[in-house]
């Protein structure tokens, strides 16, 4: 499902991080940290957006306020919780 748009989004992300680091006069270390953090933030936004729309789809399919709608988001995330 990835098109040429996917790498382009991250190229723009790196460019924005570079420009912002330059404008704020960041040190080399701070600049490197900005370059490491920027794509993680973009990916987190993508993940949160997908979770939101999965929940919205669950509401549409199972009804608003349905436990099944929340389960559509919780089940994929459940492997990250501590069951102990």
Backbone bond lengths (Angstrom), bond angles and torsions (degrees), N, CA, C in turn:
res aa  C-N    CA-C-N  psi(-1)  N-CA   C-N-CA  omega(-1)  CA-C   N-CA-C  phi
1 X - - - 1.435 - - 1.525 111.15 -
2 X 1.303 117.54 -7.29 1.458 118.49 179.84 1.513 110.25 -81.61
3 X 1.266 114.45 132.80 1.457 121.16 177.88 1.526 107.70 -110.09
4 X 1.297 116.15 -169.91 1.462 120.83 175.87 1.521 111.01 -66.90
5 X 1.325 116.10 -15.39 1.463 120.59 179.73 1.529 111.72 -67.47
6 X 1.325 117.56 -35.57 1.468 121.45 -176.94 1.537 112.19 -60.16
7 X 1.340 120.01 -54.62 1.470 118.62 177.42 1.525 112.84 -65.05
8 X 1.328 116.83 -30.59 1.456 120.28 179.18 1.524 110.57 -64.10
9 X 1.332 116.96 -40.22 1.471 121.06 179.05 1.525 110.11 -59.77
10 X 1.332 116.47 -42.51 1.456 119.10 -179.78 1.526 112.27 -73.99
11 X 1.319 117.28 -31.80 1.470 119.49 174.74 1.524 110.22 -63.04
12 X 1.332 116.10 -42.36 1.465 120.66 177.53 1.527 109.85 -65.33
13 X 1.326 116.81 -38.32 1.472 121.02 178.79 1.530 110.39 -60.62
14 X 1.329 116.61 -46.53 1.468 120.04 178.30 1.522 111.33 -63.43
15 X 1.317 117.09 -39.62 1.466 120.69 179.80 1.527 110.74 -64.32
16 X 1.342 116.34 -43.39 1.470 120.17 178.60 1.523 110.14 -63.37
17 X 1.332 117.33 -42.67 1.465 120.77 178.46 1.523 110.58 -62.34
18 X 1.322 116.75 -39.68 1.465 120.96 179.23 1.525 111.18 -65.61
19 X 1.320 116.66 -45.12 1.467 120.63 -179.48 1.528 110.44 -64.84
20 X 1.322 116.64 -43.18 1.470 119.53 -179.70 1.528 110.88 -65.07
21 X 1.328 117.24 -39.71 1.465 120.36 177.93 1.521 110.77 -63.99
22 X 1.326 116.04 -39.11 1.460 120.19 178.81 1.527 110.72 -66.10
23 X 1.328 116.08 -44.01 1.465 119.87 -178.78 1.523 112.66 -64.37
24 X 1.324 116.43 -35.90 1.473 118.41 -179.59 1.525 112.39 -85.27
25 X 1.330 117.31 -2.31 1.457 121.20 178.22 1.518 112.34 67.23
26 X 1.310 116.88 40.18 1.464 122.12 -176.48 1.527 110.90 -69.39
27 X 1.332 114.20 150.10 1.465 119.65 174.61 1.523 108.46 -71.07
28 X 1.333 116.58 170.98 1.475 120.19 179.54 1.524 110.98 -61.34
29 X 1.333 116.36 -38.42 1.464 119.83 -179.92 1.522 110.87 -67.03
30 X 1.318 117.26 -45.23 1.464 121.13 178.79 1.523 110.49 -64.55
31 X 1.308 115.86 -38.02 1.468 120.53 178.48 1.530 110.68 -63.71
32 X 1.326 116.81 -42.30 1.461 121.12 177.99 1.524 110.68 -63.95
33 X 1.330 116.83 -39.53 1.465 120.23 178.09 1.525 110.85 -65.12
34 X 1.318 116.91 -40.05 1.464 120.41 176.85 1.524 110.99 -60.70
35 X 1.330 116.41 -40.50 1.464 120.80 -179.81 1.530 111.92 -69.40
36 X 1.309 117.25 -27.36 1.466 120.83 177.57 1.528 111.51 -80.04
37 X 1.315 116.51 -35.99 1.461 120.75 -175.04 1.533 112.48 -80.90
38 X 1.312 118.30 -35.23 1.470 122.31 -173.63 1.535 113.61 -53.90
39 X 1.339 119.91 -51.05 1.465 117.73 -179.26 1.529 112.92 -67.22
40 X 1.313 117.56 -28.07 1.470 120.79 177.25 1.528 110.43 -66.41
41 X 1.314 116.31 -39.01 1.458 120.44 178.07 1.525 110.39 -65.63
42 X 1.329 116.67 -43.69 1.464 120.54 178.82 1.526 110.32 -62.44
43 X 1.325 117.45 -43.80 1.458 120.47 179.71 1.526 111.19 -65.62
44 X 1.319 117.68 -36.07 1.469 120.85 176.73 1.524 110.89 -64.77
45 X 1.315 116.91 -38.09 1.465 120.72 176.91 1.525 110.19 -64.56
46 X 1.338 117.07 -42.94 1.468 120.33 176.24 1.526 110.95 -59.11
47 X 1.334 117.32 -46.69 1.461 121.37 -177.98 1.527 111.48 -63.73
48 X 1.325 116.61 -43.43 1.464 120.20 179.44 1.526 110.91 -64.86
49 X 1.316 116.86 -39.32 1.459 120.66 178.00 1.525 110.98 -63.62
50 X 1.333 116.71 -43.58 1.466 120.17 178.61 1.528 111.15 -64.68
51 X 1.324 117.63 -40.07 1.467 120.42 176.78 1.531 110.86 -61.88
52 X 1.315 116.37 -42.62 1.462 120.65 179.54 1.521 110.95 -60.94
53 X 1.326 116.70 -47.09 1.461 119.10 -177.76 1.525 112.43 -73.97
54 X 1.323 118.52 -25.34 1.462 120.97 171.73 1.522 109.21 -65.71
55 X 1.323 116.67 -42.36 1.466 121.36 177.19 1.531 110.73 -63.61
56 X 1.340 116.75 -43.83 1.465 120.47 178.44 1.532 110.82 -61.28
57 X 1.333 117.24 -40.33 1.455 120.69 177.57 1.528 110.60 -64.97
58 X 1.332 116.41 -41.74 1.459 120.42 176.65 1.516 111.68 -60.03
59 X 1.326 116.99 -39.84 1.465 120.39 176.86 1.520 111.51 -64.49
60 X 1.314 115.86 -39.19 1.460 119.77 -179.34 1.534 110.79 -68.44
61 X 1.323 116.22 -39.26 1.464 120.28 -177.60 1.524 112.69 -77.90
62 X 1.339 116.68 -41.28 1.462 120.75 -172.05 1.526 113.96 -108.20
63 X 1.312 117.71 -5.30 1.458 121.18 179.13 1.520 111.60 101.18
64 X 1.321 115.06 144.78 1.469 120.97 -179.38 1.527 109.93 -64.54
65 X 1.300 116.32 137.70 1.460 121.64 179.52 1.514 113.41 79.79
66 X 1.311 117.53 6.12 1.459 121.86 -178.67 1.530 110.47 -77.20
67 X 1.333 115.59 142.79 1.465 119.65 174.83 1.520 111.12 -64.92
68 X 1.318 116.95 -30.21 1.462 121.18 179.38 1.522 111.06 -64.55
69 X 1.328 117.45 -33.47 1.462 120.85 178.77 1.527 110.44 -64.93
70 X 1.324 116.87 -41.76 1.471 120.13 177.07 1.517 111.11 -71.07
71 X 1.329 117.27 -33.50 1.463 120.55 178.96 1.523 111.17 -64.17
72 X 1.326 117.22 -30.01 1.460 120.91 178.30 1.524 111.28 -60.27
73 X 1.329 117.06 -29.77 1.465 121.44 178.24 1.528 110.14 -93.43
74 X 1.313 118.17 -39.32 1.459 121.50 -174.58 1.517 113.94 -70.71
75 X 1.313 117.95 -39.33 1.461 120.72 -175.52 1.530 111.92 -60.12
76 X 1.338 120.00 -48.64 1.469 117.97 177.80 1.540 113.27 -62.91
77 X 1.328 116.97 -26.25 1.466 120.48 -178.66 1.524 112.15 -88.65
78 X 1.335 117.85 -10.40 1.451 120.28 -172.68 1.522 113.48 -66.46
79 X 1.312 118.84 -23.11 1.463 119.97 179.54 1.537 111.92 -68.76
80 X 1.322 116.15 -15.04 1.459 120.42 -179.10 1.519 113.30 -92.96
81 X 1.317 117.30 -4.63 1.461 120.43 179.71 1.509 110.09 -91.62
82 X 1.296 115.94 156.05 1.463 121.72 179.57 1.521 108.61 -88.82
83 X 1.320 117.65 113.57 1.463 122.08 -176.46 1.529 112.13 -84.41
84 X 1.318 117.94 -5.70 1.467 120.45 -178.55 1.500 112.93 -74.42
